Every structure is written in structure tokens, then in C-alpha cells.
Amino acid sequence: MKYTVDKNGFFGRYGGAYVPEILYKCVHDLQDAYLDILGSDEFKREYHQLLRDYVGRPSPLYYADRMSRRYGCRLYLKREDLNHTGAHKINNTIGQILLARHMGKTRIIAETGAGQHGVATATVCALMGMQCEIFMGKTDVERQHTNVERMRMLGATVHPVTTGNMTLSDACSEAIRDWCSHPRDTYYLVGSTMGPHPYPDIVAKMQSVISEEIKWQLQEKTGRDYPDFLIACVGGGSNAAGTIYHYIDDERVSIVLAEAGGHGVDTDYTAATIQAGTEGIIHGARTLVMQTDDGQIKEAFTISAGLDYPGIGPMHADLAERGREQVIAINDDEAIRAGYELTRTEGIIPAIESAHAVAALSHLRFRPEDVVVLTVSGRGDKDVETYLVHKDMAGEYGDF
């Protein structure tokens, strides 16, 4: 495949593994082990059995009739919001917990922003009887309180992080510090296509079940196995990677990703890394980063806790630079309005992250025959309070 990772962990010039010496052995042990484990019959059998019987896959591919008429296309929604735990994150945590067990690790740590990866990690740790510790920015702990209580109910210890702006990037940094202190028994279960090699490749492979299903589901529904457009939101990039994985080299398919514009890419309050970032190193990988002229990481800003990251996975940095992905910055007000629009038009309340992808529809022009697949990466239960607080942004949809 033209756009996949090379043997050194690079997507084009982005990627690699820039880690402190204390983690060198951990990362290289993982690099040496993961492909053999993921390719083994034992792993595949257990992984796919859990996806089917525990997660509830395949997730439906739903024809959104009223939204299709509104946007003048044939719009299908890939319903990752219907997975166990409410988002795509469980696809990855199921795979990585099996990987960690194969490697003999007994303690699991993870970062989380919106809390969905934290919940998914706590869930699989409960399933496997493993110790679980979650790092979450204090700002996100407060705005995603329900998910925090779900993690605790599942037996995880949640560590509120009080450095920086107390959001996802700071949670990642704190998780890496913990990993440095416990390298022998600890597995860092990364939630997105970020971090040092091989994590971007592992997470993309675990999420690739999304596009694998889209291919046969589209064949059943439309008579062909590819869409004209694939649309997903992108923060670190895991649901986007899964959505496009089996279509990356298919030039018939236009890939459109929605990143978090916050108050606008021309302001200091944005998380639109591809629009506003420059090449740098963050959390162990060379990628696009929002940073100052002297290399200090800027704080990301968005209404969406799950897109609140000042970097982007190296896979997406490469695809965007090479023109394979069109990336649209969606501002907070557009996302809120789109979330209400999907709710009122199709009876589906999306996570605010997913609402960014819905908002991208209004930036595109379609032909009536175009087949469009949009991934609803998570459900909006966790975001109801945020939707209500900001319903003034929703225009006609917020008038109730």
C-alpha cells in the first residue's frame, strides 16, 4: 500500500519513535512483538469473537433518508455510537488488552479526553481482571463527569491532571511520565493514532474493522463496495484511520476529515492542527503540532474534549500533506448546530466530536448519485449538558 507505515515507523517523513532512554526497551519490545501477535490465529480468533459477542459488531451502516434529501446525496451513517461503551474506542482497547496480555503485562495505563477511551480501557481491564489507571485533564474531568464515574464504577483509578490547560495533551504527558516510572510491568494503552511507533500503526489496524465492514455493507446496499466520499472527525485520528483504512489507495474515494476549529483558525482558540500546525515532535512522534516559534506546545481549544489535542497522528499529517485527505476546520458553533441537526432530522444524538463530521457536509457539494459514508464515532449522551449550555449556537434547532 502506497500510504502505509514503513519498517522504521514513518508515514512519509512523519512518525518514528522519539522516546526517553528509560522507555527505549519497552517501545522496542512492542515493535518487535506486535506484528507477530496481531497476525497469529489465536489473537485473530479471540479478537474477532470479542468484537462480535462483546462489542456487538458489525455496527450498522444506516441510510439517512432525510439527511440525504437535505444534502442532495445518498448518505450512509456508520454507527460506531452503537458499540458497547458508546464509541469506536472499544475496537482498539479490545485489541490492545489482548496484546498486553500476550506480552505478560499486568498494569494498564491510558490517557483520555472526552472519557470514551478511558471508559473503553476501564471496560476491557474489568473484563480481563487487570489493574487500570487513567490520566485525564482536570478540565475534562469536570466537563465529562459521567464518564469519570463510569470509569470508577468499572474499577479504574482516575488521576485528574492539573498541568497545562488540564486537557488531553496534558493527560498524555502525565501517562508517559507514569510509564517511565513503571516500565517493566506497565502497558500504555494509547487511544489514538499518535505516540511513538508502533502505536499509530497498532491503533489504525485495530480500528480498520470499520472500513472492512463498510466495504461489504456498501456492496449489500448499493451493489458496489466503495463510496464516493468518506467523512469522519479527526483529533488524534483513530476513528478517521479506521474509516479510511481499506480505501487509502483507492483514488475513486474522496476522503474528507473534520478537525476542531474552536473559535476559528485565525484565532488563538483552535485545535485545527492541520490548518495551524507546523512540523515538530509531540508525545514520541514527529508530526504536525500547534507550537510557538521556539517550539513550545500551544494549548488547543475546542468545545469537544475528544478533539482537544495540539497534534495529529502522523498518518494523517502525511495524508493531508500529500493531498490524499481534505481537512476542513469546523468551528464550535457549526459543530453544535450540526449535532442538533442530526438529532432533529434522524433521531440520532451524536457525540460533539462526531458532530464536527456532520458539519462538514455543509462545506461540500454532492451529486444526487454520490454515495457518502459518514462515521458517527460516538453517541452524545456524554455531551447533553454541553449541548444544552450552548444551544444558542444551534439556531432554529436550539429553540425549545
Sequence and secondary structure as in RCSB ss.txt:
>XXXX:A:sequence
MKYTVDKNGFFGRYGGAYVPEILYKCVHDLQDAYLDILGSDEFKREYHQLLRDYVGRPSPLYYADRMSRRYGCRL
YLKREDLNHTGAHKINNTIGQILLARHMGKTRIIAETGAGQHGVATATVCALMGMQCEIFMGKTDVERQHTNVER
MRMLGATVHPVTTGNMTLSDACSEAIRDWCSHPRDTYYLVGSTMGPHPYPDIVAKMQSVISEEIKWQLQEKTGRD
YPDFLIACVGGGSNAAGTIYHYIDDERVSIVLAEAGGHGVDTDYTAATIQAGTEGIIHGARTLVMQTDDGQIKEA
FTISAGLDYPGIGPMHADLAERGREQVIAINDDEAIRAGYELTRTEGIIPAIESAHAVAALSHLRFRPEDVVVLT
VSGRGDKDVETYLVHKDMAGEYGDF
>XXXX:A:secstr
 TTS  TTSEETTEE     GGGHHHHHHHHHHHHHHHHSHHHHHHHHHHIIIII  S  EEE HHHHHHHTSEE
EEEEGGGSTTSBTHHHHHHHHHHHHHHTT  EEEEEESSSHHHHHHHHHHHHHT EEEEEEEHHHHHHTHHHHHH
HHHTT EEEEE STTSSHHHHHHHHHHHHHH TTTEEE   SS SSTTHHHHHHHHHTHHHHHHHHHHHHHHSSS
  SEEEEE SS HHHHHHHGGGTT TTSEEEEEEEEET TTSSS   HHHH EEEEETTEEEEE B TTS B   
  S GGG  SB  HHHHHHHHTTSEEEEEEEHHHHHHHHHHHHHHHS  B HHHHHHHHHGGG    TT EEEEE
E BBGGGGHHHHHHTGGGGGGGG  
